[in-house]
């Protein structure tokens, strides 16, 4: 039956909730702006990492680079346990791969910082969704226990994975 689909087959992007994010302005930069730090392109009201077909008209700092500069975290991931001592490189590679895949859909999903201690890894992300996805990926790959804590007033998530 024609016309019953809500979205076309070409719609592959996930819904990105930008409401309430103080770093995303209500009125974006002029079309074809480029981030001077990471090279993300703003075109058709979206940030993306794609090849430039036209010359960007303006250099700006994208919201993710602003958050990294200011240290404004949207999510915290804590990885704990004895398991880390033997599998630290494997875990960090999976986390970096998850960030890279997530940036394909939304270039504003980034890791701000990774701190490593003896049997703990602390990861700070720009969005709460990336923190949640890292927790899901760790549980799926290495099992263990994941705990999610969401704040009600500020868009922030704290994810704790233990094994």
Chimera marker file (.cmm) of the C-alpha trace (Angstrom):
<marker_set name="trace">
<marker id="1" x="0.000" y="0.000" z="0.000" r="1" g="1" b="0" radius="0.5"/>
<marker id="2" x="1.547" y="3.297" z="-1.086" r="1" g="1" b="0" radius="0.5"/>
<marker id="3" x="1.974" y="6.226" z="1.244" r="1" g="1" b="0" radius="0.5"/>
<marker id="4" x="1.718" y="4.362" z="4.550" r="1" g="1" b="0" radius="0.5"/>
<marker id="5" x="5.415" y="4.663" z="5.476" r="1" g="1" b="0" radius="0.5"/>
<marker id="6" x="6.334" y="7.483" z="7.798" r="1" g="1" b="0" radius="0.5"/>
<marker id="7" x="9.859" y="7.741" z="6.473" r="1" g="1" b="0" radius="0.5"/>
<marker id="8" x="11.359" y="7.021" z="3.115" r="1" g="1" b="0" radius="0.5"/>
<marker id="9" x="13.891" y="4.251" z="2.599" r="1" g="1" b="0" radius="0.5"/>
<marker id="10" x="16.552" y="6.929" z="2.280" r="1" g="1" b="0" radius="0.5"/>
<marker id="11" x="16.071" y="7.952" z="5.907" r="1" g="1" b="0" radius="0.5"/>
<marker id="12" x="18.965" y="6.246" z="7.643" r="1" g="1" b="0" radius="0.5"/>
<marker id="13" x="19.881" y="8.850" z="10.233" r="1" g="1" b="0" radius="0.5"/>
<marker id="14" x="18.878" y="8.326" z="13.791" r="1" g="1" b="0" radius="0.5"/>
<marker id="15" x="16.865" y="10.960" z="15.570" r="1" g="1" b="0" radius="0.5"/>
<marker id="16" x="19.235" y="13.314" z="17.335" r="1" g="1" b="0" radius="0.5"/>
<marker id="17" x="17.787" y="15.121" z="20.327" r="1" g="1" b="0" radius="0.5"/>
<marker id="18" x="19.419" y="18.543" z="20.560" r="1" g="1" b="0" radius="0.5"/>
<marker id="19" x="16.785" y="20.178" z="22.721" r="1" g="1" b="0" radius="0.5"/>
<marker id="20" x="18.161" y="21.551" z="25.943" r="1" g="1" b="0" radius="0.5"/>
<marker id="21" x="21.795" y="21.484" z="24.815" r="1" g="1" b="0" radius="0.5"/>
<marker id="22" x="23.238" y="24.924" z="25.628" r="1" g="1" b="0" radius="0.5"/>
<marker id="23" x="26.013" y="24.533" z="23.044" r="1" g="1" b="0" radius="0.5"/>
<marker id="24" x="23.716" y="24.133" z="20.058" r="1" g="1" b="0" radius="0.5"/>
<marker id="25" x="22.475" y="27.575" z="19.031" r="1" g="1" b="0" radius="0.5"/>
<marker id="26" x="18.882" y="28.130" z="18.005" r="1" g="1" b="0" radius="0.5"/>
<marker id="27" x="20.076" y="29.731" z="14.782" r="1" g="1" b="0" radius="0.5"/>
<marker id="28" x="22.991" y="27.875" z="13.226" r="1" g="1" b="0" radius="0.5"/>
<marker id="29" x="25.856" y="29.342" z="11.244" r="1" g="1" b="0" radius="0.5"/>
<marker id="30" x="25.499" y="30.204" z="7.596" r="1" g="1" b="0" radius="0.5"/>
<marker id="31" x="25.290" y="27.272" z="5.259" r="1" g="1" b="0" radius="0.5"/>
<marker id="32" x="28.572" y="25.478" z="4.487" r="1" g="1" b="0" radius="0.5"/>
<marker id="33" x="30.468" y="26.455" z="7.628" r="1" g="1" b="0" radius="0.5"/>
<marker id="34" x="33.462" y="24.371" z="8.696" r="1" g="1" b="0" radius="0.5"/>
<marker id="35" x="34.830" y="23.693" z="12.156" r="1" g="1" b="0" radius="0.5"/>
<marker id="36" x="38.341" y="25.085" z="12.379" r="1" g="1" b="0" radius="0.5"/>
<marker id="37" x="39.431" y="22.427" z="14.889" r="1" g="1" b="0" radius="0.5"/>
<marker id="38" x="38.002" y="19.082" z="13.698" r="1" g="1" b="0" radius="0.5"/>
<marker id="39" x="36.937" y="19.805" z="10.107" r="1" g="1" b="0" radius="0.5"/>
<marker id="40" x="33.232" y="18.956" z="10.542" r="1" g="1" b="0" radius="0.5"/>
<marker id="41" x="31.012" y="20.647" z="7.971" r="1" g="1" b="0" radius="0.5"/>
<marker id="42" x="27.712" y="22.381" z="8.740" r="1" g="1" b="0" radius="0.5"/>
<marker id="43" x="25.388" y="22.028" z="5.768" r="1" g="1" b="0" radius="0.5"/>
<marker id="44" x="21.584" y="21.824" z="5.551" r="1" g="1" b="0" radius="0.5"/>
<marker id="45" x="21.280" y="22.394" z="9.322" r="1" g="1" b="0" radius="0.5"/>
<marker id="46" x="23.456" y="19.359" z="10.148" r="1" g="1" b="0" radius="0.5"/>
<marker id="47" x="27.022" y="18.712" z="11.199" r="1" g="1" b="0" radius="0.5"/>
<marker id="48" x="28.777" y="15.928" z="9.296" r="1" g="1" b="0" radius="0.5"/>
<marker id="49" x="32.180" y="14.582" z="8.317" r="1" g="1" b="0" radius="0.5"/>
<marker id="50" x="31.842" y="14.280" z="4.588" r="1" g="1" b="0" radius="0.5"/>
<marker id="51" x="33.853" y="15.389" z="1.622" r="1" g="1" b="0" radius="0.5"/>
<marker id="52" x="33.551" y="19.016" z="0.740" r="1" g="1" b="0" radius="0.5"/>
<marker id="53" x="31.879" y="19.621" z="-2.584" r="1" g="1" b="0" radius="0.5"/>
<marker id="54" x="31.795" y="23.378" z="-2.209" r="1" g="1" b="0" radius="0.5"/>
<marker id="55" x="34.054" y="25.801" z="-0.451" r="1" g="1" b="0" radius="0.5"/>
<marker id="56" x="32.805" y="26.569" z="3.088" r="1" g="1" b="0" radius="0.5"/>
<marker id="57" x="31.849" y="30.195" z="3.603" r="1" g="1" b="0" radius="0.5"/>
<marker id="58" x="32.741" y="30.555" z="7.263" r="1" g="1" b="0" radius="0.5"/>
<marker id="59" x="35.058" y="29.011" z="9.880" r="1" g="1" b="0" radius="0.5"/>
<marker id="60" x="33.438" y="28.340" z="13.251" r="1" g="1" b="0" radius="0.5"/>
<marker id="61" x="33.913" y="26.059" z="16.226" r="1" g="1" b="0" radius="0.5"/>
<marker id="62" x="31.407" y="23.181" z="16.237" r="1" g="1" b="0" radius="0.5"/>
<marker id="63" x="29.406" y="22.463" z="19.427" r="1" g="1" b="0" radius="0.5"/>
<marker id="64" x="31.438" y="19.304" z="20.172" r="1" g="1" b="0" radius="0.5"/>
<marker id="65" x="34.752" y="21.175" z="19.990" r="1" g="1" b="0" radius="0.5"/>
<marker id="66" x="33.274" y="23.893" z="22.221" r="1" g="1" b="0" radius="0.5"/>
<marker id="67" x="32.263" y="21.256" z="24.786" r="1" g="1" b="0" radius="0.5"/>
<marker id="68" x="35.738" y="19.690" z="24.673" r="1" g="1" b="0" radius="0.5"/>
<marker id="69" x="37.370" y="23.115" z="25.068" r="1" g="1" b="0" radius="0.5"/>
<marker id="70" x="35.142" y="23.989" z="28.043" r="1" g="1" b="0" radius="0.5"/>
<marker id="71" x="35.164" y="20.492" z="29.581" r="1" g="1" b="0" radius="0.5"/>
<marker id="72" x="31.349" y="20.328" z="29.471" r="1" g="1" b="0" radius="0.5"/>
<marker id="73" x="30.522" y="16.657" z="29.950" r="1" g="1" b="0" radius="0.5"/>
<marker id="74" x="27.258" y="15.020" z="28.967" r="1" g="1" b="0" radius="0.5"/>
<marker id="75" x="28.180" y="11.542" z="30.104" r="1" g="1" b="0" radius="0.5"/>
<marker id="76" x="30.563" y="9.693" z="32.377" r="1" g="1" b="0" radius="0.5"/>
<marker id="77" x="31.520" y="6.044" z="31.938" r="1" g="1" b="0" radius="0.5"/>
<marker id="78" x="33.330" y="4.247" z="34.755" r="1" g="1" b="0" radius="0.5"/>
<marker id="79" x="34.867" y="0.878" z="33.941" r="1" g="1" b="0" radius="0.5"/>
<marker id="80" x="35.860" y="-1.086" z="37.064" r="1" g="1" b="0" radius="0.5"/>
<marker id="81" x="37.141" y="-4.473" z="38.095" r="1" g="1" b="0" radius="0.5"/>
<marker id="82" x="40.043" y="-6.881" z="37.940" r="1" g="1" b="0" radius="0.5"/>
<marker id="83" x="39.121" y="-7.698" z="34.337" r="1" g="1" b="0" radius="0.5"/>
<marker id="84" x="40.644" y="-4.391" z="33.216" r="1" g="1" b="0" radius="0.5"/>
<marker id="85" x="44.209" y="-5.351" z="34.127" r="1" g="1" b="0" radius="0.5"/>
<marker id="86" x="44.398" y="-8.072" z="31.461" r="1" g="1" b="0" radius="0.5"/>
<marker id="87" x="42.076" y="-6.505" z="28.844" r="1" g="1" b="0" radius="0.5"/>
<marker id="88" x="42.772" y="-2.740" z="29.011" r="1" g="1" b="0" radius="0.5"/>
<marker id="89" x="43.888" y="-2.381" z="25.370" r="1" g="1" b="0" radius="0.5"/>
<marker id="90" x="40.958" y="-4.414" z="24.099" r="1" g="1" b="0" radius="0.5"/>
<marker id="91" x="38.473" y="-2.302" z="26.058" r="1" g="1" b="0" radius="0.5"/>
<marker id="92" x="40.002" y="0.998" z="24.916" r="1" g="1" b="0" radius="0.5"/>
<marker id="93" x="40.007" y="-0.152" z="21.277" r="1" g="1" b="0" radius="0.5"/>
<marker id="94" x="36.298" y="-1.025" z="21.504" r="1" g="1" b="0" radius="0.5"/>
<marker id="95" x="35.542" y="2.351" z="23.095" r="1" g="1" b="0" radius="0.5"/>
<marker id="96" x="37.427" y="4.239" z="20.354" r="1" g="1" b="0" radius="0.5"/>
<marker id="97" x="35.660" y="2.201" z="17.655" r="1" g="1" b="0" radius="0.5"/>
<marker id="98" x="32.291" y="2.977" z="19.241" r="1" g="1" b="0" radius="0.5"/>
<marker id="99" x="33.144" y="6.682" z="19.236" r="1" g="1" b="0" radius="0.5"/>
<marker id="100" x="34.131" y="6.526" z="15.569" r="1" g="1" b="0" radius="0.5"/>
<marker id="101" x="30.910" y="4.729" z="14.563" r="1" g="1" b="0" radius="0.5"/>
<marker id="102" x="28.824" y="7.122" z="16.626" r="1" g="1" b="0" radius="0.5"/>
<marker id="103" x="30.507" y="10.133" z="15.032" r="1" g="1" b="0" radius="0.5"/>
<marker id="104" x="29.409" y="8.843" z="11.616" r="1" g="1" b="0" radius="0.5"/>
<marker id="105" x="25.767" y="9.513" z="12.536" r="1" g="1" b="0" radius="0.5"/>
<marker id="106" x="26.375" y="12.512" z="14.767" r="1" g="1" b="0" radius="0.5"/>
<marker id="107" x="29.767" y="14.270" z="14.732" r="1" g="1" b="0" radius="0.5"/>
<marker id="108" x="28.839" y="15.901" z="18.032" r="1" g="1" b="0" radius="0.5"/>
<marker id="109" x="29.279" y="12.546" z="19.854" r="1" g="1" b="0" radius="0.5"/>
<marker id="110" x="32.851" y="12.638" z="21.088" r="1" g="1" b="0" radius="0.5"/>
<marker id="111" x="35.042" y="11.445" z="23.912" r="1" g="1" b="0" radius="0.5"/>
<marker id="112" x="36.416" y="14.362" z="25.902" r="1" g="1" b="0" radius="0.5"/>
<marker id="113" x="38.881" y="12.505" z="28.081" r="1" g="1" b="0" radius="0.5"/>
<marker id="114" x="40.005" y="9.034" z="29.146" r="1" g="1" b="0" radius="0.5"/>
<marker id="115" x="41.643" y="8.687" z="32.572" r="1" g="1" b="0" radius="0.5"/>
<marker id="116" x="43.269" y="5.404" z="33.549" r="1" g="1" b="0" radius="0.5"/>
<marker id="117" x="44.036" y="4.272" z="37.075" r="1" g="1" b="0" radius="0.5"/>
<marker id="118" x="45.022" y="0.831" z="38.411" r="1" g="1" b="0" radius="0.5"/>
<marker id="119" x="41.748" y="-1.050" z="37.946" r="1" g="1" b="0" radius="0.5"/>
<marker id="120" x="39.506" y="1.819" z="36.802" r="1" g="1" b="0" radius="0.5"/>
<marker id="121" x="39.017" y="3.679" z="33.531" r="1" g="1" b="0" radius="0.5"/>
<marker id="122" x="37.051" y="6.959" z="33.545" r="1" g="1" b="0" radius="0.5"/>
<marker id="123" x="35.653" y="8.147" z="30.203" r="1" g="1" b="0" radius="0.5"/>
<marker id="124" x="34.040" y="11.561" z="29.766" r="1" g="1" b="0" radius="0.5"/>
<marker id="125" x="31.783" y="12.090" z="26.730" r="1" g="1" b="0" radius="0.5"/>
<marker id="126" x="30.107" y="15.095" z="25.142" r="1" g="1" b="0" radius="0.5"/>
<marker id="127" x="26.653" y="13.466" z="25.066" r="1" g="1" b="0" radius="0.5"/>
<marker id="128" x="24.752" y="11.188" z="27.398" r="1" g="1" b="0" radius="0.5"/>
<marker id="129" x="23.775" y="8.932" z="24.497" r="1" g="1" b="0" radius="0.5"/>
<marker id="130" x="27.390" y="8.052" z="23.708" r="1" g="1" b="0" radius="0.5"/>
<marker id="131" x="27.982" y="7.121" z="27.349" r="1" g="1" b="0" radius="0.5"/>
<marker id="132" x="24.916" y="4.858" z="27.253" r="1" g="1" b="0" radius="0.5"/>
<marker id="133" x="26.053" y="3.188" z="24.026" r="1" g="1" b="0" radius="0.5"/>
<marker id="134" x="29.541" y="2.562" z="25.408" r="1" g="1" b="0" radius="0.5"/>
<marker id="135" x="27.967" y="0.839" z="28.423" r="1" g="1" b="0" radius="0.5"/>
<marker id="136" x="25.750" y="-1.294" z="26.183" r="1" g="1" b="0" radius="0.5"/>
<marker id="137" x="28.708" y="-2.228" z="23.990" r="1" g="1" b="0" radius="0.5"/>
<marker id="138" x="30.835" y="-3.264" z="26.999" r="1" g="1" b="0" radius="0.5"/>
<marker id="139" x="28.036" y="-5.453" z="28.380" r="1" g="1" b="0" radius="0.5"/>
<marker id="140" x="27.497" y="-7.079" z="25.008" r="1" g="1" b="0" radius="0.5"/>
<marker id="141" x="31.210" y="-7.716" z="24.377" r="1" g="1" b="0" radius="0.5"/>
<marker id="142" x="32.460" y="-8.650" z="27.855" r="1" g="1" b="0" radius="0.5"/>
<marker id="143" x="29.257" y="-9.299" z="29.834" r="1" g="1" b="0" radius="0.5"/>
<marker id="144" x="29.538" y="-7.945" z="33.370" r="1" g="1" b="0" radius="0.5"/>
<marker id="145" x="27.101" y="-5.595" z="35.100" r="1" g="1" b="0" radius="0.5"/>
<marker id="146" x="26.055" y="-2.160" z="33.838" r="1" g="1" b="0" radius="0.5"/>
<marker id="147" x="24.373" y="0.493" z="35.938" r="1" g="1" b="0" radius="0.5"/>
<marker id="148" x="22.813" y="3.603" z="34.363" r="1" g="1" b="0" radius="0.5"/>
<marker id="149" x="22.060" y="6.806" z="36.250" r="1" g="1" b="0" radius="0.5"/>
<marker id="150" x="20.284" y="9.668" z="34.491" r="1" g="1" b="0" radius="0.5"/>
<marker id="151" x="19.984" y="13.175" z="35.895" r="1" g="1" b="0" radius="0.5"/>
<marker id="152" x="16.569" y="14.768" z="35.697" r="1" g="1" b="0" radius="0.5"/>
<marker id="153" x="17.453" y="18.460" z="35.498" r="1" g="1" b="0" radius="0.5"/>
<marker id="154" x="20.549" y="18.398" z="33.248" r="1" g="1" b="0" radius="0.5"/>
<marker id="155" x="21.050" y="16.100" z="30.272" r="1" g="1" b="0" radius="0.5"/>
<marker id="156" x="23.697" y="13.889" z="31.834" r="1" g="1" b="0" radius="0.5"/>
<marker id="157" x="24.274" y="10.169" z="32.254" r="1" g="1" b="0" radius="0.5"/>
<marker id="158" x="26.580" y="8.200" z="34.515" r="1" g="1" b="0" radius="0.5"/>
<marker id="159" x="27.314" y="4.650" z="33.395" r="1" g="1" b="0" radius="0.5"/>
<marker id="160" x="29.182" y="2.165" z="35.596" r="1" g="1" b="0" radius="0.5"/>
<marker id="161" x="30.374" y="-1.145" z="34.112" r="1" g="1" b="0" radius="0.5"/>
<marker id="162" x="31.858" y="-3.745" z="36.448" r="1" g="1" b="0" radius="0.5"/>
<marker id="163" x="33.353" y="-7.151" z="35.909" r="1" g="1" b="0" radius="0.5"/>
<link id1="1" id2="2" r="1" g="1" b="0" radius="0.2"/>
<link id1="2" id2="3" r="1" g="1" b="0" radius="0.2"/>
<link id1="3" id2="4" r="1" g="1" b="0" radius="0.2"/>
<link id1="4" id2="5" r="1" g="1" b="0" radius="0.2"/>
<link id1="5" id2="6" r="1" g="1" b="0" radius="0.2"/>
<link id1="6" id2="7" r="1" g="1" b="0" radius="0.2"/>
<link id1="7" id2="8" r="1" g="1" b="0" radius="0.2"/>
<link id1="8" id2="9" r="1" g="1" b="0" radius="0.2"/>
<link id1="9" id2="10" r="1" g="1" b="0" radius="0.2"/>
<link id1="10" id2="11" r="1" g="1" b="0" radius="0.2"/>
<link id1="11" id2="12" r="1" g="1" b="0" radius="0.2"/>
<link id1="12" id2="13" r="1" g="1" b="0" radius="0.2"/>
<link id1="13" id2="14" r="1" g="1" b="0" radius="0.2"/>
<link id1="14" id2="15" r="1" g="1" b="0" radius="0.2"/>
<link id1="15" id2="16" r="1" g="1" b="0" radius="0.2"/>
<link id1="16" id2="17" r="1" g="1" b="0" radius="0.2"/>
<link id1="17" id2="18" r="1" g="1" b="0" radius="0.2"/>
<link id1="18" id2="19" r="1" g="1" b="0" radius="0.2"/>
<link id1="19" id2="20" r="1" g="1" b="0" radius="0.2"/>
<link id1="20" id2="21" r="1" g="1" b="0" radius="0.2"/>
<link id1="21" id2="22" r="1" g="1" b="0" radius="0.2"/>
<link id1="22" id2="23" r="1" g="1" b="0" radius="0.2"/>
<link id1="23" id2="24" r="1" g="1" b="0" radius="0.2"/>
<link id1="24" id2="25" r="1" g="1" b="0" radius="0.2"/>
<link id1="25" id2="26" r="1" g="1" b="0" radius="0.2"/>
<link id1="26" id2="27" r="1" g="1" b="0" radius="0.2"/>
<link id1="27" id2="28" r="1" g="1" b="0" radius="0.2"/>
<link id1="28" id2="29" r="1" g="1" b="0" radius="0.2"/>
<link id1="29" id2="30" r="1" g="1" b="0" radius="0.2"/>
<link id1="30" id2="31" r="1" g="1" b="0" radius="0.2"/>
<link id1="31" id2="32" r="1" g="1" b="0" radius="0.2"/>
<link id1="32" id2="33" r="1" g="1" b="0" radius="0.2"/>
<link id1="33" id2="34" r="1" g="1" b="0" radius="0.2"/>
<link id1="34" id2="35" r="1" g="1" b="0" radius="0.2"/>
<link id1="35" id2="36" r="1" g="1" b="0" radius="0.2"/>
<link id1="36" id2="37" r="1" g="1" b="0" radius="0.2"/>
<link id1="37" id2="38" r="1" g="1" b="0" radius="0.2"/>
<link id1="38" id2="39" r="1" g="1" b="0" radius="0.2"/>
<link id1="39" id2="40" r="1" g="1" b="0" radius="0.2"/>
<link id1="40" id2="41" r="1" g="1" b="0" radius="0.2"/>
<link id1="41" id2="42" r="1" g="1" b="0" radius="0.2"/>
<link id1="42" id2="43" r="1" g="1" b="0" radius="0.2"/>
<link id1="43" id2="44" r="1" g="1" b="0" radius="0.2"/>
<link id1="44" id2="45" r="1" g="1" b="0" radius="0.2"/>
<link id1="45" id2="46" r="1" g="1" b="0" radius="0.2"/>
<link id1="46" id2="47" r="1" g="1" b="0" radius="0.2"/>
<link id1="47" id2="48" r="1" g="1" b="0" radius="0.2"/>
<link id1="48" id2="49" r="1" g="1" b="0" radius="0.2"/>
<link id1="49" id2="50" r="1" g="1" b="0" radius="0.2"/>
<link id1="50" id2="51" r="1" g="1" b="0" radius="0.2"/>
<link id1="51" id2="52" r="1" g="1" b="0" radius="0.2"/>
<link id1="52" id2="53" r="1" g="1" b="0" radius="0.2"/>
<link id1="53" id2="54" r="1" g="1" b="0" radius="0.2"/>
<link id1="54" id2="55" r="1" g="1" b="0" radius="0.2"/>
<link id1="55" id2="56" r="1" g="1" b="0" radius="0.2"/>
<link id1="56" id2="57" r="1" g="1" b="0" radius="0.2"/>
<link id1="57" id2="58" r="1" g="1" b="0" radius="0.2"/>
<link id1="58" id2="59" r="1" g="1" b="0" radius="0.2"/>
<link id1="59" id2="60" r="1" g="1" b="0" radius="0.2"/>
<link id1="60" id2="61" r="1" g="1" b="0" radius="0.2"/>
<link id1="61" id2="62" r="1" g="1" b="0" radius="0.2"/>
<link id1="62" id2="63" r="1" g="1" b="0" radius="0.2"/>
<link id1="63" id2="64" r="1" g="1" b="0" radius="0.2"/>
<link id1="64" id2="65" r="1" g="1" b="0" radius="0.2"/>
<link id1="65" id2="66" r="1" g="1" b="0" radius="0.2"/>
<link id1="66" id2="67" r="1" g="1" b="0" radius="0.2"/>
<link id1="67" id2="68" r="1" g="1" b="0" radius="0.2"/>
<link id1="68" id2="69" r="1" g="1" b="0" radius="0.2"/>
<link id1="69" id2="70" r="1" g="1" b="0" radius="0.2"/>
<link id1="70" id2="71" r="1" g="1" b="0" radius="0.2"/>
<link id1="71" id2="72" r="1" g="1" b="0" radius="0.2"/>
<link id1="72" id2="73" r="1" g="1" b="0" radius="0.2"/>
<link id1="73" id2="74" r="1" g="1" b="0" radius="0.2"/>
<link id1="74" id2="75" r="1" g="1" b="0" radius="0.2"/>
<link id1="75" id2="76" r="1" g="1" b="0" radius="0.2"/>
<link id1="76" id2="77" r="1" g="1" b="0" radius="0.2"/>
<link id1="77" id2="78" r="1" g="1" b="0" radius="0.2"/>
<link id1="78" id2="79" r="1" g="1" b="0" radius="0.2"/>
<link id1="79" id2="80" r="1" g="1" b="0" radius="0.2"/>
<link id1="80" id2="81" r="1" g="1" b="0" radius="0.2"/>
<link id1="81" id2="82" r="1" g="1" b="0" radius="0.2"/>
<link id1="82" id2="83" r="1" g="1" b="0" radius="0.2"/>
<link id1="83" id2="84" r="1" g="1" b="0" radius="0.2"/>
<link id1="84" id2="85" r="1" g="1" b="0" radius="0.2"/>
<link id1="85" id2="86" r="1" g="1" b="0" radius="0.2"/>
<link id1="86" id2="87" r="1" g="1" b="0" radius="0.2"/>
<link id1="87" id2="88" r="1" g="1" b="0" radius="0.2"/>
<link id1="88" id2="89" r="1" g="1" b="0" radius="0.2"/>
<link id1="89" id2="90" r="1" g="1" b="0" radius="0.2"/>
<link id1="90" id2="91" r="1" g="1" b="0" radius="0.2"/>
<link id1="91" id2="92" r="1" g="1" b="0" radius="0.2"/>
<link id1="92" id2="93" r="1" g="1" b="0" radius="0.2"/>
<link id1="93" id2="94" r="1" g="1" b="0" radius="0.2"/>
<link id1="94" id2="95" r="1" g="1" b="0" radius="0.2"/>
<link id1="95" id2="96" r="1" g="1" b="0" radius="0.2"/>
<link id1="96" id2="97" r="1" g="1" b="0" radius="0.2"/>
<link id1="97" id2="98" r="1" g="1" b="0" radius="0.2"/>
<link id1="98" id2="99" r="1" g="1" b="0" radius="0.2"/>
<link id1="99" id2="100" r="1" g="1" b="0" radius="0.2"/>
<link id1="100" id2="101" r="1" g="1" b="0" radius="0.2"/>
<link id1="101" id2="102" r="1" g="1" b="0" radius="0.2"/>
<link id1="102" id2="103" r="1" g="1" b="0" radius="0.2"/>
<link id1="103" id2="104" r="1" g="1" b="0" radius="0.2"/>
<link id1="104" id2="105" r="1" g="1" b="0" radius="0.2"/>
<link id1="105" id2="106" r="1" g="1" b="0" radius="0.2"/>
<link id1="106" id2="107" r="1" g="1" b="0" radius="0.2"/>
<link id1="107" id2="108" r="1" g="1" b="0" radius="0.2"/>
<link id1="108" id2="109" r="1" g="1" b="0" radius="0.2"/>
<link id1="109" id2="110" r="1" g="1" b="0" radius="0.2"/>
<link id1="110" id2="111" r="1" g="1" b="0" radius="0.2"/>
<link id1="111" id2="112" r="1" g="1" b="0" radius="0.2"/>
<link id1="112" id2="113" r="1" g="1" b="0" radius="0.2"/>
<link id1="113" id2="114" r="1" g="1" b="0" radius="0.2"/>
<link id1="114" id2="115" r="1" g="1" b="0" radius="0.2"/>
<link id1="115" id2="116" r="1" g="1" b="0" radius="0.2"/>
<link id1="116" id2="117" r="1" g="1" b="0" radius="0.2"/>
<link id1="117" id2="118" r="1" g="1" b="0" radius="0.2"/>
<link id1="118" id2="119" r="1" g="1" b="0" radius="0.2"/>
<link id1="119" id2="120" r="1" g="1" b="0" radius="0.2"/>
<link id1="120" id2="121" r="1" g="1" b="0" radius="0.2"/>
<link id1="121" id2="122" r="1" g="1" b="0" radius="0.2"/>
<link id1="122" id2="123" r="1" g="1" b="0" radius="0.2"/>
<link id1="123" id2="124" r="1" g="1" b="0" radius="0.2"/>
<link id1="124" id2="125" r="1" g="1" b="0" radius="0.2"/>
<link id1="125" id2="126" r="1" g="1" b="0" radius="0.2"/>
<link id1="126" id2="127" r="1" g="1" b="0" radius="0.2"/>
<link id1="127" id2="128" r="1" g="1" b="0" radius="0.2"/>
<link id1="128" id2="129" r="1" g="1" b="0" radius="0.2"/>
<link id1="129" id2="130" r="1" g="1" b="0" radius="0.2"/>
<link id1="130" id2="131" r="1" g="1" b="0" radius="0.2"/>
<link id1="131" id2="132" r="1" g="1" b="0" radius="0.2"/>
<link id1="132" id2="133" r="1" g="1" b="0" radius="0.2"/>
<link id1="133" id2="134" r="1" g="1" b="0" radius="0.2"/>
<link id1="134" id2="135" r="1" g="1" b="0" radius="0.2"/>
<link id1="135" id2="136" r="1" g="1" b="0" radius="0.2"/>
<link id1="136" id2="137" r="1" g="1" b="0" radius="0.2"/>
<link id1="137" id2="138" r="1" g="1" b="0" radius="0.2"/>
<link id1="138" id2="139" r="1" g="1" b="0" radius="0.2"/>
<link id1="139" id2="140" r="1" g="1" b="0" radius="0.2"/>
<link id1="140" id2="141" r="1" g="1" b="0" radius="0.2"/>
<link id1="141" id2="142" r="1" g="1" b="0" radius="0.2"/>
<link id1="142" id2="143" r="1" g="1" b="0" radius="0.2"/>
<link id1="143" id2="144" r="1" g="1" b="0" radius="0.2"/>
<link id1="144" id2="145" r="1" g="1" b="0" radius="0.2"/>
<link id1="145" id2="146" r="1" g="1" b="0" radius="0.2"/>
<link id1="146" id2="147" r="1" g="1" b="0" radius="0.2"/>
<link id1="147" id2="148" r="1" g="1" b="0" radius="0.2"/>
<link id1="148" id2="149" r="1" g="1" b="0" radius="0.2"/>
<link id1="149" id2="150" r="1" g="1" b="0" radius="0.2"/>
<link id1="150" id2="151" r="1" g="1" b="0" radius="0.2"/>
<link id1="151" id2="152" r="1" g="1" b="0" radius="0.2"/>
<link id1="152" id2="153" r="1" g="1" b="0" radius="0.2"/>
<link id1="153" id2="154" r="1" g="1" b="0" radius="0.2"/>
<link id1="154" id2="155" r="1" g="1" b="0" radius="0.2"/>
<link id1="155" id2="156" r="1" g="1" b="0" radius="0.2"/>
<link id1="156" id2="157" r="1" g="1" b="0" radius="0.2"/>
<link id1="157" id2="158" r="1" g="1" b="0" radius="0.2"/>
<link id1="158" id2="159" r="1" g="1" b="0" radius="0.2"/>
<link id1="159" id2="160" r="1" g="1" b="0" radius="0.2"/>
<link id1="160" id2="161" r="1" g="1" b="0" radius="0.2"/>
<link id1="161" id2="162" r="1" g="1" b="0" radius="0.2"/>
<link id1="162" id2="163" r="1" g="1" b="0" radius="0.2"/>
</marker_set>
